[in-house]
Amino acid sequence: MSEENMLSKRVRSIALAIFLVLSGGAFLTACDQGPAEEAGENIDDAADDAGDAMEDAADEVEDSM
């Protein structure tokens, strides 16, 4: 096989892989939010709320000093 032919084959393989990854991502973004994603968002929200509460408590302690 010539070097040019091997390079062409490699470029086609890479292009196909990129196409498959991008099209797979498009299918995943079209899905509705599942229970795992919703649970993850709830955990993120709870962590944010806890962080905010800690910052507020630290501010109150700092103000009282």
Protein Blocks (a to p, Z undefined) as FASTA:
>chain_A
ZZklmmmmmmmmmmmmmmmmmmmmmmmmmpccdfklmmmmmmmmmmmmmmmmmmmmmmmm
mmmZZ
